[in-house]
Amino acid sequence: MSLSEHDVRHVAMLARLALTDDEVEAMRTDLNSILGHIDDIQRLDLGDVPPMAHAIKVVNVTRPDVVTPSFPQHVAVMNAPQSENGAFLIPQIVGSGDDA
Amino acid sequence: MSDLNLASATASAIRGAIARKELSAVEVASAMLARIDEIEPAVHAFNQVTPELALAAAERIDTLVAEGADLPPLAGVPAAFKDNMNLVGTRTTCSSRILAGFESPYDCTAVARLMDAGVIPLGKCNMDEFAFGSSGESSATGPAKNPWDLGRVPGGSSAGSAAAVAAGMATVTLGSDTGGSIRQPGSLTGTVALKPTYGRVSRYGCVAFASSLDQIGPFSRTVEDNARALSAICGKDPRDATSAERQSEDFVAAALDGDVTGMRIGIVRDLLELEGVTPEVRQSVLDAAARFEAMGAVIGDVDLPTSKYGLSAYYIIGPAEASSNLARFDGIRYGHRAENPIDVLDLYMRSRAEGFGPEAKRRIMLGTYALSAGYYDAYYGQAQKARTVIASEFSAAFERFDVLLTPTSPQVAWKFGEKADPLTMYLADIYTIPVNLAGNCAINVPCGFSADNGEGRLPIGLQIIGDYFAEATVFRAAAAIERDLALDLRSPLVIG
């Protein structure tokens, strides 16, 4: 499988990465080189083999339902690029704001 | 004052000197900070040095000594942590612009446990950005250098954790290993470096790369110190549901014992014959096997035929999990935020584009592609099936053998810029990756040196692979070969 420029731009949108035109071209070259190698995995006949998502078999790990301290608000926002009154400040999402 | 050389002393020697009052912990901290001032500009093993934390911890140890109290097991031992592990009072940047200035809001469990064991925290170690790399060169703060030859890479991604130990700037450090990121830099810097079994050490507070593969482990100059560090950090943590109950084995006793009489040791023959492994590395592993045999171990051959597909499975599973884990860096709650966004999508896309370096972007793209509609089964599904086969081949091998031998790295430390092509870099982890996929444990222990071509010798590393939760057996074998070879592992920076 080989990626086109269009494919790279599509994946970059899915990944939420604003790539420059130069980055798109370099990425296409690198990804095709890497995919050219890892495509060898298609040679393995693994039809009935169950997939392995995890190295150890743990399911539904539970703990007693006891309330324990969590982050105070000021710690939760201390690394925020912008915050106000202990809340994260983000650009306006609903409506454009240009009512005029 | 003691005549102990702190740049090459073991953890137990340092603790012993403090317990006997030949040396105070504050003297240890001050001497190490002075050494870092002197050596660090040439090595760049640290993203941050923490004199205040170091001296405060040292004072706590000295108070215990003055009170005649029992000293914790690593009292006064100089330590440092990979910069993807949180420690309150330090920044945790993953050597990425997107986390520049990020203040740790809480402590990583493994770090906290090492601190509880009495270490002196000297700082946070340089690394490949988000642990994406095998050379340290993808660090946004500039690469760490190899103390054996400052023109060569120390390996990666735990580049600074390895370099700090090899340069005598720390006695024990912590790294994280997703595809070889502890063992491979251990090999390139002549240090003892363990990837514990998945679940042996809590991952809480370590910035996630690939959650089904990541594992924290120690670097040290000796097998015994490594066993002491693992003893301190291992065990169940309620904050990591995948962490395992503390096992009863005594790692330190196994490391001190080092008796391999009757131990069944398998040479992974097909991996040893792979293209790309240098003759001196291959020979060094075969020589080590012969030494084991002379010590009374039973040597045999084993093949792991699907492990050679491990690299491909890893470069699907690793990036797939990474692309998901790194989705959290969106410029909203922490990390870099782009200026003057038009809307929230623009904010996400530019914050990430400005914050992530080239290798991080490649891995995110690769993982996003592998998980995208139409390709999921061909890549991610197939890789997960290959993972099952790789793990079952290890299990079959461990029915016949107690430990397995391979090289840790196919070659010794290379020069900066030598592996500019990403795929060439990925091939550096061919021996370490299968162990992460299966989830068992493995250690790097130095087993020789390259020929001196006028540029000095470089360390060669032996990988000793154990079954799930067989760290004690791995330490026993590693201690045996360490004692038998008795290599002088002081780097030129330590010899001075």
Interface residues (C-beta under 8 A of the other chain):
Chain A: M1 L3 D7 V8 V11 A12 L14 A15 R16 L17 A18 L19 E23 A26 M27 D30 L31 S33 I34 H37 I38 D39 D40 I41 Q42 L44 L46 V49 P50 P51 M52 A53 H54 A55 I56 V58 V61 R63 F71 V75 A76 V77 M78 N79 A80 P81 Q82 F88 I90 P91 I93
Chain B: G101 F102 E103 P105 Y106 Y198 G199 S212 L213 P238 A241 T242 A244 T306 Y309 L311 S312 A313 Y315 I316 S323 A327 D330 G331 I332 R333 Y334 G335 H336 R337 P341 D343 V344 L345 D346 L347 Y348 M349 R350 R352 A353 F356 P358 K361 R362 I364 M365 L366 T368 Y369 S372 Y375 A378 Y379 G381 Q382 A383 Q384 K385 A386 R387 T388 V389 A391 D421 P422 L423 Y426 L437 A438 G439 N440 Y468
